[in-house]
Amino acid sequence: MNDPVVPVPVRSDRAGGEFAFRSGTTVAYGGADVAPIVGRFCSEVARRTGLRPVPLAGNPASNGPVVSI
């Protein structure tokens, strides 16, 4: 994979163009067991960058930028 992310994602789906992480970007997750990890990830992104990602249990309804865990 060419994504410079650690750890490397299992899968990266791209619909063309570029992905820009911004405030309001949804971080979707499926299991309650990862909720604390997603919460910490969102907090760390906010602390380090000032961006405010939004954690969401389940599947996002919008077509906006989404990170799925």
N, C-alpha and C positions, 0 to 999 in steps of 0.2 A: 504494500500500500504506500501511497505517497503522502498520506496525511501525517504531519508532524505532531502527533498527539501521543502522550504517554499515559497510560498504556495504549497500545495500538488498538483501535476499534476492531471488532470482529467483522463488522460490515459498515460500509459508508455508502449511502444512497444519494446520488446527486442528480438533480433534474436539470443540470446545466447552470452556468453562471457561477457566482461566488456566494459563499455563506458568510454573512457578517453577524457575529454575535453582538447583540445590542440589548438595552433595557427592554424588558417585556418578552424576550425570547423564552419560549416554553421549554422546560426540561421535564419531559414526560417519563413516567416510570410505571411498571406494572405491578410490582409486589410491595406490600407494606414493609417487608424486611429491608428494602433499600431506601425507604423514606428518610431515615436519618442521614444516610450518605448523600442523597440528593440535596437535602437541606443544607448540609455542610458545604457541599460543592457550590450551591447558590450563594451561601454566605461568604465563602472565600472569594468567589468572582466579584461580588459586590464590594467586599473590603479592599481587594487589590486593584479593581478597575473603576469602581463607581457605577458599574452597570448593575441592573437589578433583574436577573433572570427570575422566572416564575415557575416554581415546582408544581407539577400537576400529576395526580394519581390517575392512571388510565390513559385513554387515547385522546389527543387534542382534537378539537372540533374545527380549528382554523387551518388555513393554508399558509400561515406565516412560518417563520423559521422555527424549527423544532429540533431539539436534541432528545433522542429517545434512549433511555437506559434500560 
